[in-house]
Amino acid sequence: MFEKIDAKAVKRPKETSNGILWVEAAAFSTLIGLSWLTEALRLPQALFGEQFNPNYHRAALRSIIILMIWSWVYLVTRRLLKRLHHLEEFLRVCGWCRKVCDQNEWMDMERFFNSKFDTKTTHGMCPDCLKKKVGEMNAKQPLPSPQR
């Protein structure tokens, strides 16, 4: 009576957030590079007329501190992005009319699936609802009287 159709899981497209982490990496790498360039190019002497005393221990200490801050910022940013992606995976559906909210626009579920996934929709009945409806229909029908 009813055909069994295998349903495929539909995944929403996920935007990569690696760009933010790469920008952070570039910025912190630039800070480390500038720390070493300060010593290599004698910037304090050139800018302020100070006597040049190369101190690579100071540059190494700056690099270690920058790396510690970088690791903390990286972990916090990654955690926030993971939480953001988790929240973006939720699809808001009206509990009464079953409309879907997409970018602050409420639309029918069929229109949503057609616009986002190029998926055609149809109607069907899940096995649980089928059992429930068949049970209701059997309960409403009077029992046939025995014939003589």
N, C-alpha and C positions, 0 to 999 in steps of 0.2 A: 504494500500500500504506500509506504513512505520510503523513498530512497535514502540511503545513508551516504552523506557527502562528507569527505574529509575536509576539515577546515584548516587552512594554513594560517599560521600566526603572522599577523601584520605588525611590522616594526616601524615605528616612526623614525624618520631620518634624524640622525644625531650629528650635530655640528661638532667639529673637533675644537677642543679648547687648548690644544697644545700651543697655539699662537701666543697666548698670554704667558705661558711658562717660558717660551722662547724669548719673548721680549724681556722678561725678568732676567733670564740667563745672560742675555746680551748686555743689559745694564750693569749687572754685578760684575761681569767679566771686564767691562770697560773700566769700572772702578778699580779692579785689581790691576789692570794694565796701566792705568794712570798712576797708581801707587808705585809701581816699579819704574815707570818712565820718569817720575819725579826724581828718583835717585840717579837713574842712568843719564838723563839730560841736564842734570844740575839745575833744575828749575828754581830752587830757593836762591841760589847764587845769582841766576839770571834775572829773577823778578825782584828780589829784595836786597841784592848786593851782599848777602851773607857769605861767610867764608864756607867753602865747600868741604864738607866732611862726609864722604859716602858712607851711608849706614844702611846696609842691606838687611840687617836684623830688624830695623824699624819697618822696612818695606814688608818683610816676612810677617811681622806681627800684625801689620795692617791687613795683609792678605788673609791671615787666619781669622781675624775679627770679621772681615767682610764675608768670608766663607761661612762662618757661624750664623751671621745674620741672614745670609742668602739661604742657607738650609732651612732656617726657621720660616722665612717668608715663603719659600717653595712649598714646604709641608702645609702651611696654613692655606695658601692659595689653592693647592691641589685638593685639599679637603673641602674648601668652599665650592670649587668647581664641581666636585663629585656630588655634593649636596644639591647644587643648582640643577645638574643633569637629572638627578633623582626626582626633583620636584617638577621638572619639565616633562617627565614621562607620563604624568597624570593627565588624563583627559577629563575635562569638566563636562558632565552630562546632567541636564535638568532631571530631577527626580520625578517630575510630574508629566512633562510632555516629551521627554527623552531627546530634546535638542542638544546639540554639541556646541561648546564655546571654543572657537578658534580665532585667536588674535582679536579678542573682544567682540566677535560677531557670532551670534547664535544662529545655527542653521540645522536643518534636518540631518539626521544621521546619514541618510542616503547621499545627500549632497556633500557632506563632509568626506565620506569615503570616495566618492567620485572625484572630488577636487584634490585630495591629498595623495591618494594611492592609485588612482585610475582603476578602481575596483568597482565592478558592477555588483549591485546588491539585489537580493531576492528575499522572500519570506519563507520561513520554514518553522518547524516545531521541534524543540529539543525533546529527548526521550522522557524526561521528567514531566514536562507539561503534557506530552502525549498521554502518558499513563494517567495523569490527573484528569484530563478531559475525557478520556475513555471511561474512567471510573464514574465521573459525573454523568455522562450520557447513559451509562448502564443503570445508574441509580434512579434516573428520571423515567426510564422506560418501565411500564408496568410489565409484570411477569405474564407470559402468555397462559391463558387458561387451558387446562387439559381438555382435549377433545375426546368425545365418546365414540 
